[in-house]
Structures are given as structure tokens and as C-alpha cells.
């Protein structure tokens, strides 16, 4: 096996039992907040830094608009006060054999924002929708 960086264009997104196509995925980051503390009786004039709460960004998915595909609109319509359909999502970076090498497991995701494509009479690009997902945690696994 050759050690080389993987290209980022070969990936898949699984929502439950089905795989969905997207052109772009972003926001796969985790951050630990920093707590600064200094004991008033400490002889040193500096603060201690300790790990605090974990903070996750919203995940943004961009994908082509297809006729008759209302999956995200229907999911967005499930959002009501105190009720929401939450889904676990798996995002995988794949190797040449289409096997997962890096896997991001997203816990309890729900649609926080949906942006429909812009339209322009003099543009011939593909229509792209954007969905932003809030979630309750992200686990990163290196399968390689």
C-alpha cells in the first residue's frame, strides 16, 4: 500500500439506510473550549488552561437539484416546536476500491437551514441546494 494523501472528491453521505449524493460537504470540525482559571492564592501570575465543553460547527451539504426529490424539504417540514426528526449520518472519504478510509459519524442531526438554488438567465451551471445540519456530536474514525 502506498502512503499518499487521499483526494477529497471521492466521498459518500449515508442518512439512515440510504446513500445521498452531494457535491460538497463542509463543517466537519470539533473544538474543545478552553477554560482559563487562576487560584487567587497562586504565587504565579498566570492562568491555568483546562479543557471545557466540546463545540461542533453545523455541517453544510451542497447537492444538485433533481426533479421530484423532496427529501430535504419534507425533512425540514418536520421541524416544529419541541419536535424534530433527528438522523444519524455517516460521511465517508473513500479509496480507489470505494472503501471508507476516513469516517465522520454525526449524531442526532436535524436541518437548521435550507437554501434553494439561485437562478440566472445567463448562467448554465447546475442548480445547487444547500442544507445546513445542526447536530449533537461528531466522531472521527481513521479506518486506514
Backbone as JSON Lines, residues from 0, in Angstrom:
{"i":0,"aa":"X","n":[0.84,-1.19,0.0],"ca":[0.0,0.0,0.0],"c":[0.88,1.24,0.0]}
{"i":1,"aa":"X","n":[0.58,2.18,-0.85],"ca":[1.34,3.4,-0.97],"c":[0.81,4.43,0.01]}
{"i":2,"aa":"X","n":[1.73,5.14,0.67],"ca":[1.32,6.21,1.59],"c":[1.29,7.52,0.82]}
{"i":3,"aa":"X","n":[0.1,7.97,0.53],"ca":[-0.07,9.24,-0.16],"c":[-1.37,9.87,0.32]}
{"i":4,"aa":"X","n":[-1.48,11.17,0.25],"ca":[-2.73,11.82,0.67],"c":[-3.89,11.41,-0.23]}
{"i":5,"aa":"X","n":[-5.04,11.27,0.37],"ca":[-6.24,10.88,-0.37],"c":[-6.87,12.1,-1.04]}
{"i":6,"aa":"X","n":[-7.41,11.92,-2.23],"ca":[-8.15,13.02,-2.84],"c":[-9.47,13.22,-2.11]}
{"i":7,"aa":"X","n":[-9.94,14.45,-2.09],"ca":[-11.15,14.76,-1.33],"c":[-12.43,14.7,-2.15]}
{"i":8,"aa":"X","n":[-12.33,14.3,-3.43],"ca":[-13.52,14.3,-4.28],"c":[-14.3,12.99,-4.24]}
{"i":9,"aa":"X","n":[-13.76,11.94,-3.6],"ca":[-14.42,10.63,-3.61],"c":[-14.98,10.35,-2.22]}
{"i":10,"aa":"X","n":[-16.27,10.65,-2.03],"ca":[-16.89,10.51,-0.71],"c":[-18.34,10.11,-0.86]}
{"i":11,"aa":"X","n":[-18.92,9.67,0.25],"ca":[-20.35,9.34,0.27],"c":[-20.97,9.81,1.57]}
{"i":12,"aa":"X","n":[-22.27,10.09,1.51],"ca":[-23.04,10.53,2.67],"c":[-24.2,9.56,2.84]}
{"i":13,"aa":"X","n":[-24.28,8.93,4.02],"ca":[-25.36,7.99,4.31],"c":[-26.25,8.57,5.4]}
{"i":14,"aa":"X","n":[-27.54,8.65,5.1],"ca":[-28.53,9.12,6.06],"c":[-29.47,7.96,6.34]}
{"i":15,"aa":"X","n":[-29.24,7.27,7.43],"ca":[-30.04,6.09,7.73],"c":[-29.59,4.94,6.85]}
{"i":16,"aa":"X","n":[-30.49,4.4,6.05],"ca":[-30.18,3.23,5.24],"c":[-29.8,3.58,3.81]}
{"i":17,"aa":"X","n":[-29.99,4.83,3.39],"ca":[-29.71,5.18,2.0],"c":[-28.56,6.17,1.87]}
{"i":18,"aa":"X","n":[-27.87,6.08,0.74],"ca":[-26.77,6.98,0.42],"c":[-27.31,8.1,-0.45]}
{"i":19,"aa":"X","n":[-26.91,9.34,-0.16],"ca":[-27.39,10.52,-0.87],"c":[-26.2,11.21,-1.53]}
{"i":20,"aa":"X","n":[-26.41,11.75,-2.72],"ca":[-25.33,12.39,-3.47],"c":[-25.23,13.88,-3.14]}
{"i":21,"aa":"X","n":[-24.0,14.33,-2.95],"ca":[-23.71,15.74,-2.72],"c":[-22.45,16.12,-3.48]}
{"i":22,"aa":"X","n":[-22.32,17.4,-3.8],"ca":[-21.11,17.89,-4.47],"c":[-20.1,18.41,-3.46]}
{"i":23,"aa":"X","n":[-20.57,18.74,-2.26],"ca":[-19.67,19.34,-1.26],"c":[-20.19,19.09,0.14]}
{"i":24,"aa":"X","n":[-19.26,18.8,1.05],"ca":[-19.55,18.66,2.48],"c":[-18.52,19.51,3.22]}
{"i":25,"aa":"X","n":[-18.99,20.34,4.16],"ca":[-18.06,21.14,4.97],"c":[-18.59,21.26,6.39]}
{"i":26,"aa":"X","n":[-17.74,21.71,7.3],"ca":[-18.13,21.88,8.69],"c":[-17.85,20.66,9.55]}
{"i":27,"aa":"X","n":[-16.97,19.78,9.1],"ca":[-16.65,18.57,9.86],"c":[-15.54,18.86,10.86]}
{"i":28,"aa":"X","n":[-15.82,19.71,11.81],"ca":[-14.79,20.06,12.78],"c":[-15.3,19.93,14.21]}
{"i":29,"aa":"X","n":[-14.36,19.69,15.1],"ca":[-14.63,19.6,16.54],"c":[-13.7,20.57,17.24]}
{"i":30,"aa":"X","n":[-14.18,21.17,18.3],"ca":[-13.37,22.12,19.06],"c":[-13.66,21.92,20.54]}
{"i":31,"aa":"X","n":[-12.62,21.99,21.35],"ca":[-12.78,21.93,22.79],"c":[-12.58,23.35,23.32]}
{"i":32,"aa":"X","n":[-13.59,23.87,23.99],"ca":[-13.48,25.21,24.55],"c":[-12.42,25.22,25.65]}
{"i":33,"aa":"X","n":[-11.78,26.35,25.82],"ca":[-10.71,26.48,26.82],"c":[-11.25,27.24,28.02]}
{"i":34,"aa":"X","n":[-11.02,26.66,29.19],"ca":[-11.38,27.32,30.45],"c":[-10.1,27.85,31.06]}
{"i":35,"aa":"X","n":[-10.06,29.14,31.33],"ca":[-8.9,29.73,32.0],"c":[-9.24,29.95,33.46]}
{"i":36,"aa":"X","n":[-8.31,29.56,34.33],"ca":[-8.55,29.63,35.77],"c":[-7.27,30.04,36.48]}
{"i":37,"aa":"X","n":[-7.43,30.88,37.48],"ca":[-6.29,31.24,38.32],"c":[-6.76,31.27,39.76]}
{"i":38,"aa":"X","n":[-6.1,30.48,40.57],"ca":[-6.37,30.47,42.01],"c":[-5.84,31.79,42.58]}
{"i":39,"aa":"X","n":[-6.64,32.44,43.39],"ca":[-6.25,33.73,43.98],"c":[-5.0,33.64,44.85]}
{"i":40,"aa":"X","n":[-4.69,32.47,45.4],"ca":[-3.52,32.32,46.26],"c":[-2.3,31.81,45.5]}
{"i":41,"aa":"X","n":[-2.42,31.68,44.18],"ca":[-1.31,31.16,43.38],"c":[-0.16,32.17,43.36]}
{"i":42,"aa":"X","n":[1.07,31.68,43.61],"ca":[2.23,32.59,43.58],"c":[2.63,32.97,42.15]}
{"i":43,"aa":"X","n":[2.12,32.28,41.15],"ca":[2.47,32.59,39.77],"c":[1.41,33.5,39.16]}
{"i":44,"aa":"X","n":[1.85,34.44,38.38],"ca":[0.94,35.4,37.76],"c":[0.56,34.94,36.35]}
{"i":45,"aa":"X","n":[-0.08,33.8,36.31],"ca":[-0.58,33.27,35.04],"c":[-1.79,32.4,35.31]}
{"i":46,"aa":"X","n":[-2.56,32.18,34.28],"ca":[-3.75,31.36,34.38],"c":[-3.44,29.94,33.93]}
{"i":47,"aa":"X","n":[-4.15,28.99,34.5],"ca":[-4.11,27.61,34.02],"c":[-5.14,27.47,32.91]}
{"i":48,"aa":"X","n":[-4.84,26.63,31.94],"ca":[-5.79,26.36,30.86],"c":[-6.23,24.91,30.97]}
{"i":49,"aa":"X","n":[-7.58,24.73,30.98],"ca":[-8.15,23.41,31.12],"c":[-9.17,23.18,30.01]}
{"i":50,"aa":"X","n":[-9.39,21.91,29.64],"ca":[-10.4,21.63,28.62],"c":[-11.8,21.84,29.17]}
{"i":51,"aa":"X","n":[-12.65,22.39,28.32],"ca":[-14.04,22.64,28.7],"c":[-14.99,21.82,27.84]}
{"i":52,"aa":"X","n":[-16.1,22.42,27.49],"ca":[-17.14,21.75,26.71],"c":[-16.7,21.6,25.24]}
{"i":53,"aa":"X","n":[-17.2,20.55,24.6],"ca":[-16.94,20.35,23.18],"c":[-17.92,21.21,22.38]}
{"i":54,"aa":"X","n":[-17.43,21.78,21.28],"ca":[-18.25,22.62,20.42],"c":[-18.12,22.11,19.0]}
{"i":55,"aa":"X","n":[-19.25,21.95,18.32],"ca":[-19.26,21.47,16.94],"c":[-19.91,22.5,16.03]}
{"i":56,"aa":"X","n":[-19.35,22.66,14.86],"ca":[-19.95,23.53,13.86],"c":[-21.12,22.82,13.19]}
{"i":57,"aa":"X","n":[-22.0,23.58,12.59],"ca":[-23.04,22.98,11.76],"c":[-22.38,22.41,10.51]}
{"i":58,"aa":"X","n":[-22.94,21.35,9.98],"ca":[-22.42,20.71,8.78],"c":[-23.23,21.21,7.59]}
{"i":59,"aa":"X","n":[-22.51,21.6,6.54],"ca":[-23.14,22.11,5.33],"c":[-22.99,21.08,4.21]}
{"i":60,"aa":"X","n":[-24.1,20.75,3.59],"ca":[-24.13,19.82,2.45],"c":[-24.67,20.58,1.24]}
{"i":61,"aa":"X","n":[-23.97,20.46,0.11],"ca":[-24.43,21.07,-1.13],"c":[-24.64,19.96,-2.15]}
{"i":62,"aa":"X","n":[-25.78,20.02,-2.83],"ca":[-26.06,18.98,-3.82],"c":[-26.93,19.5,-4.95]}
{"i":63,"aa":"X","n":[-26.85,18.8,-6.06],"ca":[-27.61,19.18,-7.25],"c":[-29.11,18.98,-7.07]}
{"i":64,"aa":"X","n":[-29.87,19.88,-7.65],"ca":[-31.33,19.81,-7.61],"c":[-31.79,18.8,-8.65]}
{"i":65,"aa":"X","n":[-32.63,17.85,-8.22],"ca":[-33.18,16.87,-9.15],"c":[-34.71,16.92,-9.09]}
{"i":66,"aa":"X","n":[-35.34,16.69,-10.22],"ca":[-36.81,16.74,-10.29],"c":[-37.41,15.65,-9.42]}
{"i":67,"aa":"X","n":[-38.41,16.01,-8.64],"ca":[-39.15,15.05,-7.83],"c":[-38.48,14.66,-6.53]}
{"i":68,"aa":"X","n":[-37.29,15.18,-6.22],"ca":[-36.62,14.83,-4.98],"c":[-36.96,15.87,-3.92]}
{"i":69,"aa":"X","n":[-37.87,15.52,-3.01],"ca":[-38.31,16.44,-1.96],"c":[-37.85,16.0,-0.59]}
{"i":70,"aa":"X","n":[-36.84,15.13,-0.5],"ca":[-36.42,14.57,0.77],"c":[-36.08,15.65,1.8]}
{"i":71,"aa":"X","n":[-35.28,16.64,1.43],"ca":[-34.87,17.65,2.39],"c":[-35.98,18.63,2.72]}
{"i":72,"aa":"X","n":[-36.83,18.94,1.74],"ca":[-37.97,19.81,2.03],"c":[-38.91,19.12,3.02]}
{"i":73,"aa":"X","n":[-39.15,17.82,2.8],"ca":[-40.0,17.06,3.72],"c":[-39.38,16.98,5.11]}
{"i":74,"aa":"X","n":[-38.06,16.77,5.17],"ca":[-37.37,16.69,6.46],"c":[-37.46,18.04,7.18]}
{"i":75,"aa":"X","n":[-37.26,19.12,6.44],"ca":[-37.34,20.46,7.02],"c":[-38.74,20.73,7.56]}
{"i":76,"aa":"X","n":[-39.76,20.21,6.9],"ca":[-41.13,20.42,7.35],"c":[-41.49,19.64,8.61]}
{"i":77,"aa":"X","n":[-40.62,18.73,9.05],"ca":[-40.87,18.02,10.31],"c":[-40.47,18.85,11.53]}
{"i":78,"aa":"X","n":[-39.76,19.96,11.28],"ca":[-39.3,20.8,12.38],"c":[-40.47,21.59,12.95]}
{"i":79,"aa":"X","n":[-40.76,21.33,14.2],"ca":[-41.81,22.06,14.91],"c":[-41.31,22.29,16.33]}
{"i":80,"aa":"X","n":[-42.01,23.12,17.08],"ca":[-41.6,23.4,18.44],"c":[-41.5,22.11,19.25]}
{"i":81,"aa":"X","n":[-40.33,21.84,19.79],"ca":[-40.04,20.69,20.65],"c":[-40.11,19.34,19.96]}
{"i":82,"aa":"X","n":[-40.32,19.31,18.66],"ca":[-40.3,18.03,17.94],"c":[-39.47,18.19,16.67]}
{"i":83,"aa":"X","n":[-38.69,17.18,16.38],"ca":[-37.86,17.18,15.18],"c":[-37.46,15.75,14.88]}
{"i":84,"aa":"X","n":[-37.39,15.43,13.63],"ca":[-36.88,14.12,13.24],"c":[-35.36,14.22,13.17]}
{"i":85,"aa":"X","n":[-34.7,13.54,14.09],"ca":[-33.23,13.54,14.13],"c":[-32.7,12.3,13.42]}
{"i":86,"aa":"X","n":[-31.58,12.47,12.73],"ca":[-30.99,11.35,12.0],"c":[-29.5,11.25,12.31]}
{"i":87,"aa":"X","n":[-29.01,10.03,12.39],"ca":[-27.57,9.8,12.46],"c":[-27.07,9.73,11.02]}
{"i":88,"aa":"X","n":[-25.94,10.38,10.77],"ca":[-25.4,10.48,9.41],"c":[-23.97,10.0,9.42]}
{"i":89,"aa":"X","n":[-23.58,9.28,8.38],"ca":[-22.21,8.82,8.23],"c":[-21.64,9.41,6.94]}
{"i":90,"aa":"X","n":[-20.52,10.09,7.07],"ca":[-19.84,10.7,5.92],"c":[-18.5,9.99,5.79]}
{"i":91,"aa":"X","n":[-18.22,9.44,4.62],"ca":[-17.0,8.64,4.43],"c":[-16.18,9.15,3.27]}
{"i":92,"aa":"X","n":[-14.87,9.26,3.5],"ca":[-13.91,9.53,2.43],"c":[-13.47,8.15,1.93]}
{"i":93,"aa":"X","n":[-13.55,7.93,0.61],"ca":[-13.33,6.59,0.05],"c":[-12.01,6.48,-0.69]}
{"i":94,"aa":"X","n":[-11.48,5.24,-0.74],"ca":[-10.26,4.98,-1.51],"c":[-10.64,4.53,-2.92]}
{"i":95,"aa":"X","n":[-9.65,4.03,-3.7],"ca":[-9.89,3.63,-5.09],"c":[-10.86,2.46,-5.2]}
{"i":96,"aa":"X","n":[-10.91,1.63,-4.18],"ca":[-11.81,0.47,-4.18],"c":[-13.19,0.83,-3.62]}
{"i":97,"aa":"X","n":[-13.45,2.11,-3.42],"ca":[-14.73,2.62,-2.89],"c":[-14.97,2.16,-1.46]}
{"i":98,"aa":"X","n":[-13.9,1.96,-0.69],"ca":[-13.98,1.56,0.71],"c":[-13.71,2.78,1.59]}
{"i":99,"aa":"X","n":[-14.4,2.89,2.73],"ca":[-14.17,4.01,3.63],"c":[-12.76,3.99,4.22]}
{"i":100,"aa":"X","n":[-12.11,5.15,4.2],"ca":[-10.79,5.3,4.8],"c":[-10.88,6.22,6.02]}
{"i":101,"aa":"X","n":[-11.6,7.32,5.88],"ca":[-11.91,8.22,7.0],"c":[-13.42,8.28,7.1]}
{"i":102,"aa":"X","n":[-13.93,8.21,8.35],"ca":[-15.37,8.2,8.57],"c":[-15.73,9.23,9.64]}
{"i":103,"aa":"X","n":[-16.72,10.06,9.34],"ca":[-17.25,11.03,10.29],"c":[-18.67,10.57,10.63]}
{"i":104,"aa":"X","n":[-18.9,10.25,11.9],"ca":[-20.24,9.82,12.34],"c":[-20.89,10.98,13.08]}
{"i":105,"aa":"X","n":[-22.02,11.42,12.55],"ca":[-22.73,12.58,13.07],"c":[-23.95,12.09,13.85]}
{"i":106,"aa":"X","n":[-24.09,12.59,15.08],"ca":[-25.15,12.11,15.97],"c":[-26.31,13.11,16.02]}
{"i":107,"aa":"X","n":[-27.53,12.59,15.87],"ca":[-28.77,13.36,16.05],"c":[-28.82,14.65,15.22]}
{"i":108,"aa":"X","n":[-28.55,14.54,13.94],"ca":[-28.58,15.72,13.06],"c":[-30.02,16.08,12.68]}
{"i":109,"aa":"X","n":[-30.24,17.38,12.48],"ca":[-31.54,17.88,12.02],"c":[-31.3,19.14,11.19]}
{"i":110,"aa":"X","n":[-32.2,19.39,10.22],"ca":[-31.99,20.53,9.32],"c":[-32.24,21.86,10.02]}
{"i":111,"aa":"X","n":[-31.22,22.71,10.04],"ca":[-31.35,24.03,10.65],"c":[-31.55,25.12,9.59]}
{"i":112,"aa":"X","n":[-31.12,24.81,8.36],"ca":[-31.21,25.83,7.3],"c":[-31.25,25.13,5.95]}
{"i":113,"aa":"X","n":[-32.09,25.63,5.07],"ca":[-32.18,25.12,3.71],"c":[-32.16,26.31,2.77]}
{"i":114,"aa":"X","n":[-31.2,26.33,1.85],"ca":[-31.09,27.43,0.89],"c":[-31.28,26.85,-0.5]}
{"i":115,"aa":"X","n":[-32.33,27.29,-1.17],"ca":[-32.58,26.83,-2.53],"c":[-31.66,27.54,-3.5]}
{"i":116,"aa":"X","n":[-31.51,26.95,-4.66],"ca":[-30.59,27.47,-5.67],"c":[-30.97,28.88,-6.12]}
{"i":117,"aa":"X","n":[-29.97,29.62,-6.55],"ca":[-30.26,30.9,-7.2],"c":[-30.51,30.6,-8.68]}
{"i":118,"aa":"X","n":[-31.16,31.52,-9.35],"ca":[-31.48,31.32,-10.76],"c":[-31.0,32.53,-11.55]}
{"i":119,"aa":"X","n":[-30.4,32.25,-12.7],"ca":[-29.81,33.29,-13.52],"c":[-30.01,32.91,-14.99]}
{"i":120,"aa":"X","n":[-30.59,33.8,-15.75],"ca":[-30.91,33.51,-17.15],"c":[-29.67,33.32,-18.01]}
{"i":121,"aa":"X","n":[-28.54,33.94,-17.65],"ca":[-27.35,33.83,-18.49],"c":[-26.29,32.89,-17.92]}
{"i":122,"aa":"X","n":[-26.69,31.95,-17.05],"ca":[-25.76,31.02,-16.41],"c":[-26.15,29.6,-16.78]}
{"i":123,"aa":"X","n":[-25.19,28.75,-17.09],"ca":[-25.52,27.36,-17.44],"c":[-24.98,26.36,-16.41]}
{"i":124,"aa":"X","n":[-24.74,26.8,-15.18],"ca":[-24.29,25.9,-14.13],"c":[-25.45,25.05,-13.6]}
{"i":125,"aa":"X","n":[-25.11,23.99,-12.91],"ca":[-26.1,23.1,-12.31],"c":[-26.75,23.81,-11.12]}
{"i":126,"aa":"X","n":[-28.05,23.6,-10.94],"ca":[-28.76,24.16,-9.78],"c":[-28.34,23.39,-8.53]}
{"i":127,"aa":"X","n":[-27.92,24.13,-7.49],"ca":[-27.4,23.54,-6.26],"c":[-28.22,24.02,-5.07]}
{"i":128,"aa":"X","n":[-28.68,23.07,-4.25],"ca":[-29.32,23.38,-2.98],"c":[-28.29,23.22,-1.86]}
{"i":129,"aa":"X","n":[-28.49,23.93,-0.77],"ca":[-27.63,23.85,0.4],"c":[-28.49,23.5,1.6]}
{"i":130,"aa":"X","n":[-28.04,22.54,2.38],"ca":[-28.72,22.22,3.64],"c":[-27.69,22.27,4.75]}
{"i":131,"aa":"X","n":[-28.06,22.94,5.84],"ca":[-27.18,23.06,6.99],"c":[-27.77,22.24,8.12]}
{"i":132,"aa":"X","n":[-26.96,21.36,8.7],"ca":[-27.42,20.46,9.74],"c":[-26.82,20.82,11.09]}
{"i":133,"aa":"X","n":[-27.67,20.96,12.09],"ca":[-27.21,21.06,13.47],"c":[-27.12,19.63,13.98]}
{"i":134,"aa":"X","n":[-26.24,19.39,14.95],"ca":[-26.09,18.03,15.46],"c":[-25.57,18.05,16.89]}
{"i":135,"aa":"X","n":[-25.52,16.87,17.5],"ca":[-25.14,16.75,18.9],"c":[-23.8,16.06,19.11]}
{"i":136,"aa":"X","n":[-23.01,15.93,18.08],"ca":[-21.71,15.32,18.26],"c":[-21.18,14.72,16.97]}
{"i":137,"aa":"X","n":[-19.85,14.65,16.92],"ca":[-19.15,14.17,15.74],"c":[-18.0,13.28,16.19]}
{"i":138,"aa":"X","n":[-17.96,12.05,15.68],"ca":[-16.87,11.12,15.97],"c":[-16.13,10.89,14.68]}
{"i":139,"aa":"X","n":[-14.8,11.04,14.72],"ca":[-13.97,10.85,13.53],"c":[-13.18,9.55,13.7]}
{"i":140,"aa":"X","n":[-13.28,8.68,12.69],"ca":[-12.57,7.4,12.72],"c":[-11.68,7.3,11.5]}
{"i":141,"aa":"X","n":[-10.41,6.92,11.73],"ca":[-9.47,6.69,10.63],"c":[-9.43,5.19,10.4]}
{"i":142,"aa":"X","n":[-10.01,4.73,9.3],"ca":[-10.14,3.31,9.01],"c":[-8.87,2.74,8.39]}
{"i":143,"aa":"X","n":[-7.96,3.61,7.96],"ca":[-6.78,3.16,7.23],"c":[-5.83,2.5,8.06]}
